[in-house]
């Protein structure tokens, strides 16, 4: 049975190895934990080019907000195609992300073309934001551009090779 993954065509078919518990078809959202919601919100607004669809960041300092799921723990959620990307401001100030511990390694966002990666690199340069080189990953069929967010979370923009 073909499975569409958003990856290049040679990655589209996968053998089902067992009956899944829930039959997921896509990610609904990803939420990352941040130390400073205002700094991170401003960074992601510029990075993603959109304002949050839901935003409770102005309440981040209120007592009890870190436990309030309905108010997104004082965070916000950005629309990203058919999915959502959220920020949760509950990490202690000064803490830094570590991709070598259990949990998140990085977040990868799809862009429309390799040219879009080069355009993004130019805009990051113009904004004075450090980033990696636009890198062809060879047989993987993709090209990537990496950048770190304010909490040092590795973000990647990915495009299929043209």
N, C-alpha and C positions, 0 to 999 in steps of 0.2 A: 504494500500500500504506500503510495507516494506521500511524503510529508513535506509541506512547504515550510521552510525555515527562514527565508529571507536571505539565505546564503547563495553563493554562485551555484549554477545548475548541477555541478558534479557532487554537490552535497545534499541534494533534495530527497533522495530516497534512503530510508533507513529501515532496517529490519526490526520489527517489534520483538523484543526478547521476552516479555512477560505481560500479563494483563496488568494495566496500570490501575491505580486506585481511583483516579478522577478523570482521566482522559483530557488533560489540558491541551489547548490549541494555541495559546500565546501567553505572554506575560501581560497581566492586567496593569501592574505598576511595579516600580522599584522605588524604595524610599531609603535614603541614606541619613545617617545620624551626623549632625554637625554641632560645632561648638558655639557659633555665633550666627543666629538666623538672619540677622540684618545684613551682615557681610556676605553670607552664602547666597541669600536671596538675590542681592544685587549682582553677584557674580553669575549666577545661573540665568537671570533675566537677560544679561548681556550675551552669555554663551549660547542660550537656546533661542533668543530673539522673541520671546513671548513673556507676558506677565502671568503670574499664577492664576489658575482657574478657581482655586479656593485658597484663602490666605488668612491665617490667624496669627501671623507673626507679630502684630501689634499687641497681642495678649501674652507674648512669650514670658514676660516677667511676673505674670499674675500667679498668686499662690494656687497650687493644684493643677495648673495647666499641663504640667508634664505627665499627668495621669489621664488627661481628658481626650479620649480617642475621637469624640465627636468634634472637637475643635483642633484636631490634628496635632495635639500635644504642643500647640503654639507654633506649628510649622506651616508649610504651604505645599501645594501640589501644582505642578506645571502640566499643561496639556502637551502631549507629544504624539502626534498622529492619533492612532486609536488607543494609545496607552497613556499612562500618567507617570510622572517622575516627581517624587516628593522629598522634602527636607524635614527632618525631625530634630529640633534643637535641644537634645537632652545630654549631650556629651559634656564632660567637665571642661571648662576653659583651659586652654593650654595643652589638652590632649591632642595627639596627632594620629592619623590613620596609619595602620600597619597592614599591608597586604599579605604578610607572611603569618598572620594569625588566623584562626578559624573564622570564617565569614566571607565577606566580600573581597575579591581580588581587584576588580575594576568594573566600570560600567562602560559599555560600548554603544554609541549612537550611530545609526545608519544615516548616511547622506547620499544624495542622488548620483554623484559622479566623482571621479578622481579630481576633476577640475574644481569641484566644490571643496575638496580637501585643501587644494592649493590656495583657493580664495579664503578659506578659514584661516590658514596659516598666515596669510598676509594681514587679515584683520586682527589676529592675535598679536602680530608684530606691531601693528599700528597702535594697539592698546597697551603695548609694553608688557604683555603676558608671555612668560617663557613657555615653550612647548617643544616637543620633539620634531624630528624631520618627518616629512611625508615619506612613508616607507612601504615598499612593495613587499608583501609577504610570500612571494613566489608561488609555489604550488597550492597554497591556501586559497588563491583566487581573489584576494582582497588587498587593498592598500589602506594604511591607517595613518592617523595623526593623533598623537597623545598630548595631553595637557593635565596638569594637576589642579584640583580645586583648592580653595583656601584652607581646607583641613588636610591637604595632601592626598586626597582620594584621586586615584588615577582614572582619568576619563579618556575615552578613545572615540574618535570619529572614524567610521569605516565605510569604504565604498568598494563595490565589486569592480574588478578590473574591466575596463571598457572593451 
